[in-house]
Amino acid sequence: RRVTAPRRRVTAPRRRVTAPRSEPTATRRQPGPLRATTAESFVSERAPALLVDIVKHRTELGTTMKRQNARTGGSAVVEDVTLDALDAWGLRLTCNVKRRLGFGMGRGFETTQEPANATWAELMPGEAPGAAGAALDGATAQRRFMQIACGLGLAGDAARLLDASFPGGFGDAGRLPDDMWLNNIPASPLARQHMADASIRAILDALADPAAPPTLALTVKPPELDPEMDTYRIGTLLELVRAIAFRVIDETGKRVRICVQGPMGEGIFAGLPLSLNGVRKLLQLMDWGSQGEELMADDYVRFGAVGAADVDEKDDVFIILAPQSIVGNSIVPLLEEMVEAAAGRPIITINGRLDDVQSAAGVMSYRGRGDRLDFVDAWKEIFHFSLIVPTGRTFYPILGAVCMPLLGAPYALYQRLELCTEKDRRFANSVERAAAARAGELSETYRPIGCFAEFPTGKEQKLAFREAAKLVMEGIY
């Protein structure tokens, strides 16, 4: 009888083998001190990925490379691009293209410099190119590059182009100041002054633009100016309107009529909308100063209601305070009459809410809804500022903000950051946080993390915040 010992399985101790961390395929340049002195060098330095995508998707060279790569399995790659010149006609670029030498293994690669051109019509469908060699102002160039980046899905590159140092660009119009502390009520003088200056700049820019439509909308909603919040202060809105009226008259010489929507409800709803109840009387009783009294005497500042009845031939610009529909009544018919009576003169709404409000009586339901929506879409936003707060929670904490500084500019998404002099410091309550801010130990800043052609959706906001957190981990920010 054959007896065999049981076999024992002997295995060598496992060694944990980790692959070396591979470098990212497209490295990002860390923003540092601006070395660019021209728009060409600025874009080449701050948005290299944008220029590469422009060559790939908007130039004849990119189309040719796509055909070649389809036949050869990817034999040509655009490594980097330099913007040589930009003018009213378009862009002139120099590309470093890496190409494979022939077919088969071991034939190697070579890198050559190849030119590429793109007109503004190719970059932005519907945009007519100007004459070759004609100068293009920096603000228009900055706006167009940001719009192209948004169209290509490069929200981060568009945000990096929103810089006050862009040669001849928006300047401080695309920047939010530090230490506004908008969660404090009443708001600080710095916050109020910034909102007023930004709104006035956008209005003056739109009034000077011959291509701007007559129906303009201005949205400025810090907590003090948001009618949907319990921190709404009508006095702050009236101060803003007074500053706007004075600057429009000083800069343009136009006569301004300030209009307030009258009560629209019936019965128990006679005082609606509540946010505008009594505002017309407050507007007339507020202190306009000696300058305001002189302007009123000369009919440069006048008051009125929403509708065709208060449109006069002397009026040049109309400003409407927070027009809104209520249950059972729509503000759209009154605005339509006013726009028709104004006959092309600019009408500016501040924090308007023109959407339908459904009711059991069937008002603002299906009948005429298409025409109302078309009328609402005709209002072009010239300035937008609103806060980003957690979804489904209170209006605190403030996570960031969305700002569109000028007519035609993209919507910029900002992330709010608190920077403390002591690392990992924790505050027990808002009192300690406010004390640290007053002592200079805590500061607040808004950092642009994305730009979008339209107001960013919740999903786009989440992706932008996630990408910003990733860049912080990688040491880019």
C-alpha positions in Angstrom: 0.0 0.0 0.0 1.4 3.3 -1.2 1.2 6.1 1.3 1.8 9.7 0.2 2.1 12.7 2.4 -0.4 15.4 1.8 0.8 18.1 -0.5 1.3 21.6 0.8 0.8 24.5 -1.5 3.6 26.9 -1.1 3.2 30.3 -2.4 5.7 33.1 -2.5 4.8 36.2 -0.4 3.0 38.7 -2.5 4.7 41.9 -3.3 2.5 44.9 -3.9 3.6 46.4 -7.2 2.3 49.8 -8.0 2.7 51.4 -11.4 4.5 54.7 -11.5 2.1 57.6 -11.7 1.7 58.7 -15.2 1.9 62.3 -16.1 -1.3 63.8 -17.4 -1.6 64.0 -21.2 -2.4 67.7 -21.2 -0.5 69.6 -18.5 -1.9 72.8 -17.3 0.2 75.9 -16.7 -0.1 77.2 -13.2 -1.3 80.8 -13.2 1.5 83.1 -12.1 2.6 86.7 -12.5 1.2 87.9 -15.9 4.0 88.3 -18.4 1.7 89.0 -21.3 1.7 92.5 -22.8 -0.6 91.8 -25.8 -3.8 90.0 -26.2 -2.0 87.4 -28.3 0.5 86.5 -25.6 -2.1 86.6 -22.9 -4.3 84.0 -24.7 -1.3 81.8 -25.5 -0.2 81.9 -21.9 -3.6 81.5 -20.1 -5.6 79.3 -22.4 -3.3 77.0 -24.4 -5.9 74.2 -24.5 -8.4 76.6 -26.1 -6.0 77.4 -29.0 -5.4 73.6 -29.5 -9.1 73.0 -29.7 -9.6 75.9 -32.1 -7.1 74.4 -34.5 -8.6 70.9 -34.2 -12.3 71.9 -34.6 -12.4 75.3 -36.3 -9.6 75.4 -38.9 -8.8 73.7 -42.3 -5.6 72.2 -40.8 -7.7 70.4 -38.2 -10.1 69.1 -40.8 -7.2 67.8 -42.9 -5.6 66.1 -39.8 -8.9 64.4 -39.0 -9.1 62.8 -42.5 -5.5 61.7 -42.2 -5.9 60.2 -38.8 -9.0 58.3 -39.9 -6.9 56.6 -42.5 -3.7 56.1 -40.6 -5.0 55.5 -37.1 -3.8 58.7 -35.5 -0.6 59.7 -37.2 -0.8 63.5 -36.5 -1.2 65.3 -33.2 -1.3 69.0 -32.4 1.2 69.5 -29.5 0.9 73.2 -28.9 -0.3 76.4 -30.6 0.9 80.0 -30.5 -1.4 82.9 -31.4 0.6 85.1 -33.7 -2.0 87.8 -34.5 -5.6 88.7 -34.1 -7.6 91.4 -35.8 -11.1 92.1 -37.0 -10.7 89.4 -39.7 -9.8 86.5 -37.4 -6.8 84.6 -35.9 -3.4 83.6 -37.3 -1.8 80.7 -35.5 1.4 78.7 -35.6 1.1 75.0 -34.6 3.6 72.4 -33.6 2.3 69.2 -35.2 3.8 65.8 -34.4 3.5 63.4 -37.4 4.5 59.8 -37.8 7.1 59.0 -40.5 5.4 56.5 -42.8 3.8 53.2 -41.7 5.0 50.4 -39.6 7.0 50.2 -36.4 10.2 52.0 -35.7 9.9 54.8 -38.3 9.8 57.5 -35.7 8.1 60.9 -35.5 8.9 64.4 -36.6 7.5 67.8 -35.3 6.9 70.6 -37.8 5.6 74.1 -37.5 2.5 74.7 -39.6 0.4 77.8 -40.0 -3.4 77.9 -39.4 -5.9 80.6 -39.9 -9.5 81.0 -38.7 -12.0 83.8 -39.4 -14.4 85.0 -36.8 -17.3 83.6 -38.9 -15.7 80.1 -38.7 -15.1 80.5 -34.9 -18.5 82.0 -34.2 -21.3 81.1 -36.7 -23.2 84.2 -37.5 -20.4 86.6 -36.7 -19.3 88.6 -39.8 -15.5 88.9 -40.2 -14.1 92.4 -40.6 -11.3 93.6 -42.8 -7.9 91.9 -42.6 -5.5 94.0 -40.6 -8.2 96.2 -39.0 -7.8 96.6 -35.2 -10.0 94.8 -32.8 -10.5 96.3 -29.3 -9.5 94.2 -26.3 -13.0 94.0 -24.8 -14.5 92.5 -28.0 -11.6 90.0 -28.3 -11.9 89.0 -24.7 -15.6 88.5 -25.0 -15.3 86.4 -28.2 -12.5 84.2 -26.8 -14.7 83.4 -23.8 -17.7 82.6 -26.0 -15.6 80.3 -28.1 -14.3 78.5 -25.0 -17.8 78.1 -23.7 -18.9 76.7 -27.1 -16.1 74.1 -27.0 -16.9 73.1 -23.4 -13.7 74.6 -21.9 -15.3 76.4 -18.9 -12.0 76.5 -17.0 -10.2 78.2 -19.9 -13.0 80.7 -20.2 -12.7 81.5 -16.5 -8.9 82.1 -16.8 -9.6 84.5 -19.6 -11.9 86.5 -17.3 -9.0 88.5 -15.8 -8.7 92.2 -15.2 -5.2 92.0 -16.7 -6.4 91.1 -20.2 -4.9 93.9 -22.4 -7.6 96.4 -23.3 -10.3 94.0 -22.0 -13.2 94.3 -19.5 -10.9 95.4 -16.7 -12.5 95.3 -13.3 -15.9 94.6 -14.9 -15.1 90.9 -14.7 -13.9 90.9 -11.2 -15.7 90.6 -7.8 -14.0 92.5 -4.9 -12.7 90.8 -1.8 -14.4 91.0 1.6 -17.9 91.9 0.4 -19.4 89.6 3.1 -22.9 89.6 1.4 -24.3 87.4 4.3 -24.2 90.5 6.5 -27.4 92.6 6.6 -27.2 95.5 6.0 -24.5 95.1 3.4 -21.2 96.8 3.6 -20.6 100.1 1.8 -18.1 98.2 -0.4 -20.7 95.7 -1.5 -23.3 98.3 -2.3 -20.8 100.5 -4.2 -19.7 97.6 -6.3 -23.2 96.6 -7.2 -24.1 100.1 -8.1 -20.9 100.7 -10.2 -21.2 97.3 -12.0 -24.9 98.0 -12.8 -24.2 101.5 -14.1 -21.3 100.3 -16.2 -23.4 97.7 -17.8 -26.3 100.1 -18.5 -24.0 102.8 -20.0 -22.3 100.1 -22.2 -25.7 98.9 -23.5 -27.0 102.4 -24.2 -23.9 103.1 -26.2 -24.2 99.9 -28.2 -26.2 100.5 -31.4 -26.8 96.8 -31.8 -28.4 96.5 -28.3 -32.2 95.9 -28.3 -34.6 98.4 -26.7 -35.8 95.9 -24.1 -33.0 95.4 -21.5 -33.0 93.5 -18.3 -30.7 94.0 -15.3 -30.6 91.4 -12.5 -28.8 92.3 -9.3 -29.7 90.0 -6.4 -27.5 90.2 -3.4 -29.6 89.3 -0.3 -30.6 93.0 0.1 -32.1 93.2 -3.4 -33.7 89.8 -3.8 -37.5 90.2 -3.4 -37.7 86.4 -2.7 -35.7 86.7 0.5 -36.7 88.1 3.9 -33.6 90.3 3.9 -35.1 92.4 1.0 -34.7 96.1 1.7 -36.6 98.5 -0.6 -34.4 101.4 0.5 -31.3 99.8 -1.0 -33.1 99.3 -4.3 -34.2 103.0 -4.4 -30.7 104.1 -3.6 -29.4 102.0 -6.6 -32.0 103.5 -8.9 -31.1 107.0 -7.8 -27.4 106.4 -8.6 -28.3 104.9 -12.0 -30.5 107.8 -13.0 -27.9 110.4 -12.0 -25.1 108.7 -13.9 -27.2 108.1 -17.1 -28.2 111.8 -17.1 -24.5 112.9 -16.5 -23.0 110.5 -19.1 -25.6 110.6 -21.9 -27.7 113.7 -21.3 -30.9 111.6 -21.6 -34.1 112.1 -19.7 -35.0 109.3 -17.4 -38.5 108.1 -16.3 -38.6 105.8 -13.3 -41.7 103.5 -13.3 -43.2 101.5 -10.5 -45.9 98.9 -11.1 -49.2 99.7 -9.5 -51.4 97.4 -7.5 -52.8 94.7 -9.7 -54.9 92.5 -7.4 -58.6 92.7 -6.5 -60.4 92.2 -3.3 -58.1 90.6 -0.7 -55.2 90.8 -3.3 -55.6 94.6 -3.8 -52.1 95.4 -2.4 -50.2 92.9 -4.5 -47.4 92.6 -5.3 -46.3 93.2 -1.7 -42.7 94.0 -2.5 -43.8 97.1 -4.5 -46.6 98.2 -2.2 -46.1 101.9 -1.5 -42.8 102.1 -3.4 -44.1 104.8 -5.7 -44.8 107.1 -2.8 -41.4 106.3 -1.2 -39.7 107.1 -4.5 -41.1 110.6 -4.5 -40.5 111.2 -0.8 -36.9 110.0 -0.7 -34.0 112.5 -0.5 -32.8 113.3 -4.0 -30.6 116.2 -2.9 -30.3 119.5 -4.6 -29.1 117.9 -7.8 -32.1 115.7 -8.0 -34.5 118.7 -7.3 -32.9 120.6 -10.2 -33.2 117.6 -12.5 -36.9 117.1 -11.6 -37.6 120.7 -12.2 -36.1 120.4 -15.7 -38.0 117.1 -16.3 -34.8 115.1 -16.5 -36.1 112.8 -13.8 -39.8 111.9 -13.7 -41.9 109.1 -12.2 -44.7 107.0 -13.6 -46.4 103.6 -13.7 -46.0 100.6 -16.0 -48.1 101.1 -19.1 -48.5 103.2 -22.3 -50.2 106.1 -20.4 -47.0 107.2 -18.7 -44.9 107.2 -21.9 -44.1 110.8 -23.0 -42.2 112.2 -26.0 -39.8 113.9 -23.6 -38.7 110.6 -22.0 -35.5 109.0 -23.4 -34.9 106.1 -21.1 -37.4 104.1 -18.9 -36.4 102.3 -15.8 -38.9 99.8 -14.3 -38.5 98.6 -10.7 -39.0 94.9 -10.2 -42.0 94.3 -12.5 -43.7 91.0 -11.7 -46.9 89.0 -12.4 -49.1 87.9 -9.5 -51.8 85.2 -9.1 -54.6 86.1 -11.5 -52.8 89.0 -13.2 -49.9 89.2 -15.7 -47.6 92.2 -16.1 -46.8 91.2 -19.7 -49.8 93.1 -21.4 -48.9 96.3 -19.6 -45.2 95.9 -20.7 -46.2 95.2 -24.3 -48.2 98.4 -24.4 -45.3 100.4 -22.9 -42.8 98.9 -25.3 -45.0 99.7 -28.3 -45.6 103.3 -27.0 -41.8 103.8 -26.4 -41.2 103.2 -30.1 -37.6 101.9 -29.8 -36.5 103.9 -26.8 -34.6 101.8 -24.3 -36.7 100.2 -21.4 -34.6 98.7 -18.6 -36.2 96.4 -16.0 -34.4 95.8 -12.6 -35.0 92.4 -11.0 -38.0 91.7 -13.1 -40.0 88.4 -12.9 -42.0 88.2 -16.1 -42.8 84.4 -16.0 -46.4 83.2 -15.8 -47.9 82.5 -12.4 -50.5 79.8 -12.6 -53.9 80.2 -10.9 -57.1 78.3 -10.5 -58.9 80.9 -12.6 -57.0 79.8 -15.7 -55.2 83.1 -16.1 -51.7 82.7 -17.7 -52.4 79.1 -18.7 -52.2 77.8 -22.2 -54.0 80.6 -24.0 -51.5 83.1 -25.4 -48.6 81.5 -23.6 -46.5 81.2 -26.7 -46.8 85.0 -27.4 -45.9 85.8 -23.7 -42.9 83.6 -23.8 -41.7 85.2 -27.0 -42.1 88.6 -25.4 -40.2 87.6 -22.3 -37.3 86.2 -24.5 -37.0 89.5 -26.3 -35.6 91.1 -23.1 -31.8 90.8 -23.2 -29.9 90.7 -19.9 -27.2 93.3 -19.7 -26.0 92.5 -16.2 -26.5 89.6 -13.8 -25.4 88.9 -10.3 -26.9 86.2 -8.1 -25.6 84.0 -5.3 -25.1 80.2 -5.3 -26.4 78.5 -2.1 -26.9 74.8 -1.2 -29.9 73.2 -2.9 -32.9 72.5 -0.8 -31.5 74.3 2.3 -31.5 77.8 3.6 -29.7 80.7 1.9 -26.6 80.1 4.0 -23.7 79.4 3.5 -22.9 81.3 0.3 -21.0 78.9 -2.0 -20.4 81.3 -4.8 -21.9 83.6 -7.3 -22.9 83.9 -11.0 -22.0 87.2 -12.7 -22.4 88.5 -16.3 -20.7 91.9 -16.4 -21.8 93.2 -19.8 -24.2 92.6 -22.6 -23.0 89.7 -24.7 -20.5 88.5 -22.1 -20.6 84.9 -20.8 -22.0 84.0 -17.3 -19.0 83.6 -15.0 -19.3 81.2 -12.1 -17.3 82.2 -9.0 -16.4 80.1 -5.9 -16.4 81.8 -2.6 -13.5 81.2 -0.3 -12.6 82.2 3.2 -8.9 82.6 3.9 -7.7 82.7 7.5 -4.3 83.7 8.7 -4.3 80.7 11.1 -4.3 77.3 9.3 -7.2 74.9 10.3 -8.8 77.5 12.5 -12.4 76.8 13.4 -15.0 79.3 14.5 -17.6 78.4 17.0 -20.3 80.8 15.7 -20.9 83.8 13.4 -19.9 86.3 16.1 -16.3 84.9 16.3 -16.1 84.8 12.4 -17.2 88.5 12.3 -14.7 89.5 14.9 -11.9 87.7 13.0 -12.9 89.5 9.8 -12.9 92.9 11.5 -9.4 92.1 13.0 -8.1 91.2 9.5 -7.6 87.6 10.5 -10.2 86.3 8.0 -10.8 87.4 4.5 -13.2 86.5 1.7 -12.5 86.2 -2.0 -14.4 85.1 -5.1 -12.4 83.0 -7.6 -13.7 82.4 -11.2 -14.0 78.7 -11.9 -16.1 78.6 -15.1 -17.8 80.6 -17.8 -20.9 79.6 -19.7 -22.9 80.9 -22.6 -26.1 80.6 -20.7 -26.9 80.7 -17.0 -25.1 77.5 -15.6 -27.4 74.7 -14.6 -27.1 72.9 -11.3 -25.2 70.1 -13.0 -22.8 72.5 -14.6 -22.2 74.2 -11.3 -21.4 70.9 -9.6 -19.0 69.9 -12.3 -17.2 73.3 -12.1 -16.8 73.1 -8.3 -15.6 69.5 -8.6 -13.0 70.5 -11.2 -11.9 73.5 -9.1 -11.4 71.1 -6.1 -9.3 68.8 -8.3 -7.1 71.7 -9.5 -6.5 72.7 -5.8 -5.4 69.1 -5.1 -3.0 69.2 -8.1 -1.6 72.5 -6.9 -2.8 74.5 -10.0 -4.8 77.0 -7.9 
